[in-house]
């Protein structure tokens, strides 16, 4: 089985990479596929162009045989709706996909495009981030999506959709927002991103404006 990891990755940082590796090991995924959005509908437009974000992902994941990238949403352009991508993977894989998402994004699921349809076509792996807790997920599901089953083990069933697996990951206090802010104010981003990603950002003069 594979895990699908969507996001802006603006830029990809060590938190994205380490958490993806933790998830791969814990759930025994054969692959983690990073799917960079062209434009996340609930966020401001990305600060770096789509091709640069894709290039940085390729640089960051090239030495991990368990990581792949799919540029399907970048090629599609426009707003990147998860339901559109999940339907394609549902057909391609022959089982219900597993979509990896942080708690911050998951707690806005009711604002996503066609959330009820999405629930019927995928399972979520929700990654604990910041101060977000399992209790916050429980309360959100109780109020918004009581039909969803919440699980805290690593037993995945690709034959049935509509489950949320809460993964209490290590809390890596790094964000793309912080990285962009540091670059804009002339501060170092060393050890927040991989060296080759830092070099790419500096050479392309990204995030300075």
C-alpha positions in Angstrom: 0.0 0.0 0.0 1.0 3.6 -0.5 0.4 6.8 1.4 -0.5 10.1 -0.4 0.9 13.2 1.2 -0.6 16.4 -0.2 0.4 20.0 0.6 1.9 23.2 -0.7 5.5 22.3 0.4 6.4 26.0 0.2 9.2 25.0 0.8 9.6 21.4 1.8 11.4 21.2 5.1 12.8 18.6 7.5 9.5 18.3 9.3 7.7 17.1 6.2 10.4 14.6 5.4 10.9 13.1 8.9 7.2 12.8 9.5 6.7 11.1 6.1 9.4 8.6 7.1 7.9 8.0 10.5 4.5 7.4 8.9 6.0 5.0 6.3 7.6 2.9 9.0 4.7 2.9 11.4 2.1 2.0 8.9 4.4 -0.2 6.7 3.7 1.7 3.5 5.6 0.6 0.4 5.8 4.2 -0.7 4.9 7.7 0.3 3.9 9.9 -2.7 4.2 13.6 -2.2 1.5 15.6 -4.2 2.3 19.3 -4.3 -0.7 21.5 -4.8 -0.9 24.0 -7.6 -3.0 26.2 -5.4 -4.5 25.1 -2.0 -8.0 26.6 -2.0 -8.1 27.5 1.7 -4.6 29.1 1.6 -3.1 32.2 0.1 -1.4 31.5 -3.2 2.0 29.9 -2.7 5.0 32.2 -2.5 7.2 30.1 -4.7 6.2 29.2 -8.3 4.8 25.6 -8.7 7.8 24.4 -10.7 10.2 25.6 -8.0 8.3 23.9 -5.2 8.3 20.7 -7.3 12.0 21.0 -8.0 12.7 21.4 -4.3 10.6 18.3 -3.5 12.6 16.3 -6.1 15.9 17.5 -4.6 14.8 16.7 -1.1 13.4 13.2 -1.8 15.8 11.9 -4.5 17.9 9.8 -2.1 14.9 8.0 -0.5 13.7 5.0 -2.5 10.5 5.0 -0.5 9.5 8.5 -1.5 7.9 9.5 -4.9 6.4 12.7 -6.2 3.3 13.1 -8.4 2.9 16.5 -10.1 -0.7 15.7 -11.1 -2.1 18.8 -9.3 0.5 21.1 -10.7 -0.2 19.9 -14.3 -3.9 20.3 -13.7 -3.4 23.9 -12.6 -6.1 26.0 -11.0 -7.3 25.2 -7.5 -6.2 21.8 -6.2 -9.1 19.9 -4.8 -8.3 16.7 -2.9 -11.4 14.9 -4.0 -10.3 15.2 -7.7 -6.9 13.6 -6.9 -8.4 10.9 -4.6 -10.8 9.8 -7.3 -8.0 9.3 -9.8 -6.0 7.3 -7.2 -9.0 5.2 -6.2 -9.2 4.1 -9.8 -5.5 3.7 -10.2 -4.8 1.7 -7.0 -7.9 -0.5 -6.9 -8.4 0.2 -3.2 -9.3 3.2 -1.0 -6.3 5.5 -0.8 -4.8 6.8 2.5 -4.4 10.5 2.5 -1.9 12.1 5.0 -2.8 15.4 6.4 -1.8 17.6 9.4 -4.4 18.2 12.2 -4.4 21.9 11.3 -5.7 21.2 7.8 -7.9 18.3 8.8 -9.8 20.4 11.3 -11.1 22.4 8.2 -12.4 19.3 6.4 -15.9 20.7 6.5 -14.8 23.6 4.3 -13.2 21.3 1.7 -14.8 20.6 -1.6 -17.3 17.7 -1.4 -16.2 16.4 2.1 -18.9 13.8 2.3 -17.9 12.3 -1.1 -14.2 12.4 0.0 -15.0 10.4 3.1 -16.6 7.7 0.9 -13.5 7.5 -1.2 -10.5 7.6 1.1 -9.1 7.0 4.6 -7.2 9.8 6.4 -3.9 9.6 8.4 -4.1 12.7 10.5 -0.7 13.8 11.9 -0.7 15.5 15.3 0.9 19.0 14.9 1.7 21.7 17.4 -0.7 21.7 20.3 -3.4 19.8 18.4 -4.5 16.7 20.3 -6.5 13.5 19.8 -9.2 15.1 21.8 -9.5 18.0 19.3 -10.0 15.5 16.5 -12.6 13.6 18.5 -14.6 16.7 19.2 -14.4 17.9 15.6 -15.6 14.5 14.2 -18.4 14.3 16.8 -19.7 17.7 15.8 -19.1 17.6 12.0 -18.6 14.0 10.8 -20.0 11.5 13.4 -20.0 8.8 10.8 -16.2 8.7 10.6 -14.5 6.1 12.7 -11.4 7.3 14.6 -8.6 4.8 15.1 -5.2 5.1 16.9 -3.5 1.9 15.8 -1.6 1.1 12.7 -4.0 -1.5 11.3 -5.0 -0.2 7.9 -7.9 -1.6 5.8 -7.8 -0.5 2.2 -11.1 -2.2 1.5 -13.2 0.2 3.6 -13.2 4.0 3.4 -14.2 6.6 5.9 -11.7 6.1 8.7 -9.3 8.5 10.4 -6.1 7.1 11.8 -4.6 9.6 14.3 -0.8 9.5 14.2 0.8 11.2 17.2 4.0 12.2 15.6 7.1 13.7 17.0 6.5 17.5 17.3 9.0 19.1 14.9 8.7 22.8 15.5 9.4 23.9 11.9 7.0 25.5 9.5 7.2 26.7 5.9 5.9 30.0 7.2 8.8 30.5 9.6 11.3 29.6 6.9 9.9 32.1 4.4 9.9 34.8 7.2 13.5 34.1 8.1 14.6 34.4 4.4 12.7 37.6 4.0 14.4 39.1 7.1 17.9 37.8 6.1 18.1 35.1 8.8 19.6 31.6 8.4 17.5 28.6 7.5 20.3 26.2 8.0 19.1 22.9 9.6 15.5 23.7 8.9 15.7 22.4 5.3 18.1 20.0 3.7 21.4 21.7 2.5 20.6 21.1 -1.1 17.1 22.7 -0.7 18.8 25.7 1.1 21.2 26.0 -1.8 18.4 26.0 -4.4 16.4 28.7 -2.5 19.5 30.9 -2.2 20.5 30.4 -5.9 16.9 31.1 -7.1 16.5 34.0 -4.7 13.1 32.6 -3.5 11.0 34.2 -0.7 12.9 37.5 -0.6 10.1 39.7 -1.8 
